[in-house]
Amino acid sequence: MIDFRYHLVSLISVFIALAIGIVLGAGPLRDSLGDQLSDQVEQLRTEKEEMRTANDAMTVENDQLAGYIQASAPQLLDATLEGTTIALVTEEDSTRSQVDAVEADILAAGGQVGPRISLQSALWSPDGAEQRSDALAQLRGIDPALLAEGEDDIAVLGGTIAGLLSGDAEEDGPDAQTRAEAWEALRSSQLIALDGDPARIDAVAYLGAEPAALAVDTEDAETAGKRAQSLLTMQTSLLLGLVAADTPTVVSAVTTADTSSDGILSTVRTDSRFRSLSTTDRLTQADGPVLAVLALAEQLRGGVGDYGTASDADSRLPEVDRAAPLPGQSADAGGAGTAPEPSDGGEG
């Protein structure tokens, strides 16, 4: 059994060690430790200032380039989409002003805006199950072959929308009347809002919102998480359908900061299944719509890339090969007869 003397010796040892520490800290080690801490603080302060200076310089440079791209838009875009029809796909009205800007730049590039399809929250929200079920029942009644494969109704509907957007009714898939009835079933079930004729398109611009813009503030964490996952399921299945149909597609999305991407933009940029799609960030910035339209022009000529200022972008600006033919053009024509030579600031 341990006696009292053992406890006494232990306590004395602790107090001796404490006393030694106090003496050393107040004496020989005080200046050394203080100097080391001061040096570290000063080094951190210097590094912070250097990083701030570098960030400010990059911000100024990026703003200047963005202004140049916007000012040069007429020369950069001229005839790059000549004779093509582009479908615009959005989530609700989250990117209305950006959609208008992209549409204006498509027209400036010589293209036409086909259908504007606004995907409604009932497509992915937890309380939209009845509307999704109703739409699926209508689609089965029209033609069961319209329905895409999927693990749940959200994935099936996303893939089905992609199938309706892709392909030419004269060559494959359902005829024009069947497609029109299918679009009406989706519209009447309040899963989409449709403006324009979706009969024939050459490419799709998916203009995505920042995920937070589609959240519902009153939902608890569990419901909000389910909503976010369902939204991603819908987006993923729709875009995978466009990939499977080999439909030229650009995903351009709102980003919370120039240094990062999230939501569907991050998914497309990191998932190898989407490697045939192009992406752009900066959708809400002055040059964002121009980047999206240039990426469309590149996609239609067989190019692909991730563009913008986010850390996962490949480069700042797409390089459109104007000599390459657009859909419906011969290789000899290549669009060269209508497109001017790029300016010194163009993509070359």
Secondary structure, 3 states (H helix, E strand, C coil): CCCHHHHHHHHHHHHHHHHHHHHHHHCHHHHHHHHHHHHHHHHHHHHHHHHHHHHHHHHHHHHHHHHHHHHCHHHHHCCCCCCCEEEEEEECCCCHHHHHHHHHHHHHCCCEEEEEEEECHHHCCHHHHHHHHHHHHHHHHHCHHHCCCCCCHHHHHHHHHHHHHCCCCCCCCCCHHHHHHHHHHHHHCCCEEEECCCCCCCEEEEEECCHHHHCCCCCCHHHHHHHHHHHHHHHHHHHHHHHHCCCCEEEEECCCECCECCHHHHHHHHCHHHCCCEEECCCCCCCHHHHHHHHHHHHHCCCCCEECCCCCCCECCCCCCCCCCCCCCCCCCCCCCCCCCCCCCCCC
